[in-house]
Amino acid sequence: MTVLYRAKNNLLKLAGKNVLVVGGTGGIGRAAAIRFAQLGANVTIAGRNRTAADEVIGIMREQHPSDVDSKFEYRPIDTSIMSDVHRFSNEYKRDNPELGLNVLLITSGGLNTARKTTSEGIDHNFALSYLGRFLLIGSLMPLLLKAEKARVMSVYSAGRGGDINLDDPQMKDNYSRWNSATYNSTANDLMVQEFTKRYSGNNDISFFHLMPGAVGTDIMKNNGYDWRIISWMVKLISTPPEDYAEVVVNIANADEYGPSASGVGVSPKGDFYGKDSIVTKPGVGERLWD
């Protein structure tokens, strides 16, 4: 499947397209940013690691088409801090008032084995894996709606959710690594559904929650020695980020991922999970949005 997507993507000419990759300094985001640049797009990467960002930008400048005057930049953001998401969004819109944002790819994430809160008092996993994403997409909506065609992709764990207790969405009373992953997976499912209801009907914009599967990244590297060993072992049998980036680029450009398909999860191979894969009670999406 990767070979097919790569061959298909090689035919793309993305000069003039604008791509924002949040989490673009490592893993899936890094690989996708470089691939978009190779195809001629203007790429902004956002994250917390300036040194890693400079390396990625250097690669993009080396590998983008020589006949295309593409623009590459790095902007700092911590998507677990809502005030920083507001700052980033306001500055990005201020500096790009006429920009049509064609692709918003959010890959920033992590999974704490123990519950911890941010400086704003929000559960860190909930803030990083859902709330910051929700706020960022909504804040950048004016630029997304200006694009001729826009795709929004939240990379987390589509199709792996369950019911959400909206009386305790931050899991203050029942935190576990499993509950956190389940809650945030469902929240991302519902998020793309609700954005679709509100924006995809009269606009050429699509929202998808992506399940990457086992991709060789360092997502668990900060969770102690045991998890670093597990992460290293998984890398031995996992999909390279560069291969999964081909799936991401295809979703961003192929016609079958247009508004009529919006609001669902997408499998590691690019197949649709469908709305019936979301396990929750009716009305939860509206309540979570509010």
C-alpha positions as CSV (number, residue, x, y, z in Angstrom):
1,M,0.0,0.0,0.0
2,T,2.8,2.4,0.8
3,V,4.4,1.8,-2.6
4,L,1.1,2.6,-4.3
5,Y,0.6,5.8,-2.3
6,R,4.2,6.9,-2.9
7,A,3.8,6.5,-6.6
8,K,0.5,8.3,-6.6
9,N,1.9,11.2,-4.4
10,N,4.9,11.6,-6.7
11,L,2.5,12.9,-9.3
12,L,1.3,15.7,-7.1
13,K,2.3,19.3,-7.7
14,L,1.7,21.2,-4.4
15,A,3.3,24.6,-5.3
16,G,1.3,27.3,-3.7
17,K,-0.4,25.0,-1.2
18,N,-0.1,25.9,2.5
19,V,0.5,23.3,5.1
20,L,0.8,23.6,8.9
21,V,2.2,20.6,10.8
22,V,1.8,20.8,14.6
23,G,4.2,18.4,16.0
24,G,6.4,18.7,13.0
25,T,9.7,18.4,14.8
26,G,9.6,14.6,15.2
27,G,8.0,11.3,14.3
28,I,5.0,11.4,11.9
29,G,4.8,15.1,11.8
30,R,8.5,15.5,10.8
31,A,8.2,12.9,8.0
32,A,5.0,14.4,6.7
33,A,6.4,17.9,6.7
34,I,9.4,16.8,4.7
35,R,7.2,14.9,2.2
36,F,4.9,17.9,1.7
37,A,8.0,20.0,1.1
38,Q,9.3,17.5,-1.5
39,L,6.1,18.0,-3.4
40,G,6.4,21.8,-3.5
41,A,4.2,23.0,-0.7
42,N,4.8,25.9,1.7
43,V,5.2,24.3,5.1
44,T,5.1,25.7,8.6
45,I,6.2,23.3,11.4
46,A,5.1,24.0,15.0
47,G,6.3,22.5,18.2
48,R,8.6,22.9,21.2
49,N,12.0,21.9,19.9
50,R,13.7,24.7,18.0
51,T,16.9,22.7,17.4
52,A,15.0,19.8,15.8
53,A,12.9,22.3,13.8
54,D,16.0,23.8,12.3
55,E,17.2,20.4,11.2
56,V,13.8,19.6,9.6
57,I,13.7,23.0,7.8
58,G,17.2,22.4,6.5
59,I,16.1,19.1,5.0
60,M,13.0,20.6,3.5
61,R,15.1,23.3,1.8
62,E,17.4,20.7,0.4
63,Q,14.7,18.4,-0.9
64,H,12.0,20.7,-2.2
65,P,11.7,21.1,-6.1
66,S,14.3,23.5,-7.3
67,D,11.9,25.2,-9.7
68,V,9.4,26.1,-6.8
69,D,9.9,29.0,-4.5
70,S,8.5,27.3,-1.4
71,K,8.5,28.9,2.0
72,F,9.4,27.1,5.2
73,E,9.3,28.3,8.8
74,Y,9.1,27.2,12.4
75,R,6.8,28.6,15.1
76,P,6.9,27.6,18.7
77,I,3.8,26.1,20.4
78,D,2.9,24.0,23.4
79,T,-0.5,22.5,22.6
80,S,-1.0,21.4,26.2
81,I,-1.2,25.1,27.3
82,M,-4.4,26.8,26.1
83,S,-3.0,30.3,26.5
84,D,-0.2,29.3,24.2
85,V,-2.5,27.9,21.6
86,H,-4.4,31.2,21.7
87,R,-1.1,33.1,21.3
88,F,0.1,30.9,18.4
89,S,-3.3,31.1,16.6
90,N,-3.5,34.9,16.9
91,E,0.1,35.4,15.7
92,Y,-0.3,33.0,12.8
93,K,-3.5,34.8,11.7
94,R,-2.0,38.2,12.2
95,D,1.0,37.3,10.1
96,N,-1.0,35.5,7.4
97,P,-4.3,37.5,7.1
98,E,-4.9,36.4,3.4
99,L,-3.6,32.9,3.7
100,G,-5.7,29.9,2.6
101,L,-4.6,27.1,4.8
102,N,-4.9,23.9,2.8
103,V,-3.7,21.3,5.3
104,L,-3.7,21.3,9.1
105,L,-2.0,18.2,10.5
106,I,-1.8,17.8,14.2
107,T,0.5,15.0,15.5
108,S,1.7,16.4,18.8
109,G,1.0,14.0,21.6
110,G,2.2,11.7,24.3
111,L,0.8,9.5,27.0
112,N,1.6,9.8,30.7
113,T,1.5,6.7,32.8
114,A,0.5,8.8,35.8
115,R,-1.9,11.7,35.9
116,K,-0.4,15.1,36.0
117,T,-1.9,18.6,35.4
118,T,-0.6,21.5,33.3
119,S,0.2,24.9,34.8
120,E,-3.4,25.8,33.9
121,G,-4.8,23.0,36.0
122,I,-5.9,20.7,33.1
123,D,-5.1,17.0,32.9
124,H,-2.0,17.0,30.6
125,N,-3.1,14.1,28.4
126,F,-6.6,15.6,27.9
127,A,-5.1,19.0,27.1
128,L,-2.4,17.8,24.7
129,S,-4.4,15.0,22.9
130,Y,-7.8,16.7,22.7
131,L,-8.4,20.2,24.1
132,G,-5.5,22.0,22.5
133,R,-6.3,20.4,19.2
134,F,-10.0,21.4,19.4
135,L,-9.0,25.0,20.3
136,L,-6.4,25.2,17.5
137,I,-8.7,24.0,14.8
138,G,-11.5,26.4,15.8
139,S,-9.1,29.3,16.1
140,L,-7.6,28.7,12.6
141,M,-11.0,28.1,11.0
142,P,-11.0,31.5,9.2
143,L,-7.8,30.5,7.3
144,L,-9.0,27.0,6.6
145,L,-12.2,28.3,5.1
146,K,-10.2,30.6,2.8
147,A,-8.5,27.7,1.1
148,E,-9.9,26.3,-2.1
149,K,-9.7,22.8,-0.5
150,A,-8.8,22.2,3.1
151,R,-8.1,19.0,5.1
152,V,-7.8,18.8,8.8
153,M,-6.2,15.7,10.3
154,S,-5.8,14.8,14.0
155,V,-3.5,11.9,14.4
156,Y,-4.3,10.0,17.6
157,S,-6.2,6.6,17.8
158,A,-9.3,6.5,15.7
159,G,-11.7,3.6,16.3
160,R,-10.3,2.8,19.7
161,G,-12.6,4.8,21.9
162,G,-15.4,4.1,24.4
163,D,-18.0,6.0,26.4
164,I,-17.0,9.3,28.0
165,N,-18.1,10.4,31.5
166,L,-18.7,14.1,30.9
167,D,-19.0,14.6,34.7
168,D,-15.3,13.8,34.9
169,P,-13.7,14.2,31.4
170,Q,-10.3,14.9,32.9
171,M,-10.4,11.6,34.9
172,K,-9.7,13.1,38.3
173,D,-11.3,10.2,40.0
174,N,-10.6,7.2,37.7
175,Y,-7.3,8.0,35.9
176,S,-5.4,5.2,34.2
177,R,-3.3,5.1,31.1
178,W,-6.0,3.0,29.4
179,N,-8.9,5.3,30.5
180,S,-6.9,8.3,29.2
181,A,-6.3,6.8,25.8
182,T,-9.9,5.7,25.5
183,Y,-11.3,9.1,26.5
184,N,-9.1,11.0,24.2
185,S,-9.6,8.7,21.3
186,T,-13.4,9.1,21.6
187,A,-13.0,12.9,22.1
188,N,-11.1,13.1,18.8
189,D,-13.7,11.0,17.0
190,L,-16.5,13.3,18.3
191,M,-14.4,16.4,17.5
192,V,-14.1,15.6,13.8
193,Q,-17.8,14.7,13.7
194,E,-18.9,18.0,15.3
195,F,-16.6,20.2,13.1
196,T,-18.0,18.3,10.1
197,K,-21.6,19.1,11.1
198,R,-20.8,22.8,11.5
199,Y,-18.5,23.5,8.6
200,S,-18.3,20.8,5.9
201,G,-21.9,21.1,4.5
202,N,-21.3,24.4,2.5
203,N,-17.5,24.4,2.4
204,D,-14.8,22.3,0.7
205,I,-13.3,21.2,4.1
206,S,-12.9,17.8,5.6
207,F,-12.0,16.7,9.1
208,F,-10.5,13.3,10.0
209,H,-9.2,11.4,13.0
210,L,-6.3,9.2,12.0
211,M,-5.2,5.9,13.5
212,P,-1.5,5.5,12.5
213,G,-1.1,2.1,14.0
214,A,2.4,1.0,15.1
215,V,4.7,3.7,13.7
216,G,8.3,4.0,14.8
217,T,8.3,7.2,16.9
218,D,9.6,8.2,20.3
219,I,6.1,8.9,21.8
220,M,6.8,6.9,25.0
221,K,10.4,8.0,25.5
222,N,9.6,10.3,28.6
223,N,7.8,7.6,30.6
224,G,10.7,5.8,32.2
225,Y,13.2,3.1,31.4
226,D,10.6,0.3,31.0
227,W,8.6,2.2,28.4
228,R,11.7,3.3,26.6
229,I,12.6,-0.4,26.2
230,I,9.1,-1.2,24.9
231,S,9.2,1.8,22.5
232,W,12.5,0.5,21.2
233,M,11.2,-3.0,20.7
234,V,8.1,-1.7,18.9
235,K,10.3,0.3,16.5
236,L,11.8,-3.0,15.3
237,I,8.4,-4.2,13.9
238,S,6.7,-0.9,13.2
239,T,6.0,1.2,10.1
240,P,8.7,3.9,9.5
241,P,7.3,7.4,9.8
242,E,8.3,8.1,6.2
243,D,6.0,5.3,5.0
244,Y,3.0,6.5,7.0
245,A,3.6,10.0,5.7
246,E,2.6,8.8,2.3
247,V,-0.9,7.9,3.8
248,V,-1.1,11.4,5.3
249,V,-0.3,13.1,2.0
250,N,-2.8,11.0,0.1
251,I,-5.5,11.8,2.6
252,A,-4.7,15.5,2.2
253,N,-5.1,15.4,-1.5
254,A,-7.2,12.5,-2.8
255,D,-10.8,13.3,-3.9
256,E,-12.2,10.4,-1.9
257,Y,-11.4,12.3,1.3
258,G,-13.6,15.3,0.4
259,P,-16.4,16.8,2.5
260,S,-18.8,13.9,1.8
261,A,-16.5,11.5,3.7
262,S,-15.6,14.0,6.5
263,G,-16.1,13.3,10.2
264,V,-14.8,9.7,10.5
265,G,-11.8,7.8,11.6
266,V,-9.2,6.6,9.1
267,S,-7.2,3.4,9.5
268,P,-3.4,3.0,9.2
269,K,-3.9,2.0,5.5
270,G,-6.1,5.0,4.7
271,D,-9.5,3.1,4.9
272,F,-12.5,4.7,6.6
273,Y,-13.7,3.3,9.9
274,G,-17.1,4.9,9.6
275,K,-19.3,6.7,12.1
276,D,-20.5,3.5,13.6
277,S,-17.1,2.8,15.1
278,I,-17.7,5.6,17.7
279,V,-18.9,4.0,20.9
280,T,-20.8,6.5,23.0
281,K,-24.2,7.8,23.9
282,P,-26.2,10.2,21.6
283,G,-25.7,13.9,22.3
284,V,-22.2,13.4,23.8
285,G,-20.5,15.2,20.9
286,E,-22.7,18.3,21.4
287,R,-22.1,18.3,25.1
288,L,-18.3,17.9,24.7
289,W,-18.3,20.7,22.2
290,D,-20.1,23.0,24.6
